[in-house]
Amino acid sequence: MAVRRSTTIRDRHRAVIARAKPPCALCGGPIDFTLTVLPEHGRRCKRAGCEGCVPHPMSFVVDHIVPLNRGGTDTLDNTQPAHWRCNRQKSDSADGGPILRRSGSLKRKT
């Protein structure tokens, strides 16, 4: 059975993580927390409040360390900051997949 996602919890986690302005946990690169969508796509979407349908590849997202569909929980200790692009590359891999960590300061938990 699929785990239900709570947007309230997700938004709370985003705020807590973004407050510290950490680097991407998957690649180690800095995250620009002001990016939202690619500028060339602008406001093409007609949905109310939509800023555009194409997220900027380097924008901030919250990544589940152990994906929800692999038994992970929707808790703060199972989330980490990531670029949208890095999170898409990781997909639902629990180990981060082929993404390289560029910073020696980031180590996997054992």
C-alpha positions as CSV (number, residue, x, y, z in Angstrom):
1,M,0.0,0.0,0.0
2,A,1.3,3.4,-0.9
3,V,2.3,5.8,1.9
4,R,0.2,9.0,1.9
5,R,2.2,12.2,1.6
6,S,1.3,15.2,3.7
7,T,1.9,18.6,2.1
8,T,1.8,20.2,5.5
9,I,4.6,18.0,6.7
10,R,6.5,18.4,3.5
11,D,6.3,22.2,3.7
12,R,7.4,22.1,7.3
13,H,10.4,20.0,6.4
14,R,11.3,22.3,3.5
15,A,11.2,25.3,5.8
16,V,13.4,23.6,8.5
17,I,16.0,22.4,6.0
18,A,16.1,25.6,3.9
19,R,16.6,27.8,7.1
20,A,20.2,26.4,7.4
21,K,21.0,26.8,3.7
22,P,22.9,23.5,3.4
23,P,24.6,22.2,0.2
24,C,23.0,19.4,-1.9
25,A,23.3,16.2,0.1
26,L,23.7,14.2,-3.2
27,C,26.4,16.1,-5.1
28,G,27.8,18.5,-2.5
29,G,27.2,21.6,-4.6
30,P,25.7,24.8,-3.3
31,I,21.9,25.3,-3.6
32,D,20.4,28.6,-4.7
33,F,17.3,28.7,-2.6
34,T,15.8,31.5,-4.7
35,L,15.5,29.5,-7.9
36,T,12.1,28.2,-8.8
37,V,11.6,27.7,-12.6
38,L,13.5,28.2,-15.8
39,P,13.2,31.8,-16.9
40,E,12.5,31.0,-20.5
41,H,9.3,29.1,-19.5
42,G,7.9,31.9,-17.5
43,R,4.2,31.7,-16.7
44,R,3.0,29.4,-19.5
45,C,0.8,27.3,-17.2
46,K,-2.8,28.5,-16.8
47,R,-3.3,26.9,-13.4
48,A,-4.0,29.3,-10.5
49,G,-0.8,30.3,-8.7
50,C,1.5,28.3,-11.0
51,E,4.9,29.9,-11.6
52,G,5.7,27.7,-14.5
53,C,5.8,24.0,-15.2
54,V,9.5,23.5,-15.7
55,P,11.5,23.6,-12.4
56,H,15.0,25.0,-12.5
57,P,17.5,22.0,-12.4
58,M,19.4,23.6,-9.6
59,S,16.4,24.6,-7.4
60,F,15.9,23.3,-3.9
61,V,13.9,20.2,-3.2
62,V,13.6,17.9,-0.2
63,D,14.9,14.4,-0.9
64,H,13.8,11.3,1.1
65,I,17.0,9.4,2.0
66,V,15.1,6.1,2.0
67,P,12.3,6.6,-0.6
68,L,8.7,6.3,0.7
69,N,8.0,3.5,-1.8
70,R,10.9,1.5,-0.3
71,G,9.6,1.8,3.2
72,G,11.1,5.2,4.2
73,T,9.2,7.5,6.5
74,D,8.0,11.0,5.9
75,T,10.0,12.3,8.9
76,L,12.7,15.0,9.2
77,D,15.4,12.5,9.9
78,N,14.7,10.8,6.6
79,T,14.9,14.0,4.5
80,Q,17.9,15.9,3.1
81,P,18.4,18.9,0.8
82,A,19.0,18.3,-2.9
83,H,19.0,20.0,-6.3
84,W,15.9,19.1,-8.4
85,R,18.2,17.5,-11.0
86,C,20.2,15.4,-8.4
87,N,16.9,14.2,-6.9
88,R,15.6,13.2,-10.3
89,Q,18.8,11.3,-11.0
90,K,18.6,9.5,-7.7
91,S,14.9,8.7,-8.4
92,D,13.8,6.0,-5.9
93,S,17.2,4.6,-5.2
94,A,17.9,4.2,-1.5
95,D,21.7,4.5,-1.8
96,G,21.9,7.6,-4.1
97,G,22.6,5.7,-7.2
98,P,25.4,6.8,-9.5
99,I,25.4,10.4,-8.3
100,L,29.0,11.5,-7.4
101,R,29.6,13.4,-4.2
102,R,32.1,16.2,-5.0
103,S,32.8,17.3,-1.5
104,G,34.9,15.2,0.9
105,S,32.9,16.6,3.8
106,L,29.8,14.6,2.8
107,K,30.0,11.0,4.0
108,R,27.3,8.3,3.8
109,K,25.8,7.3,7.1
110,T,26.8,3.8,8.1
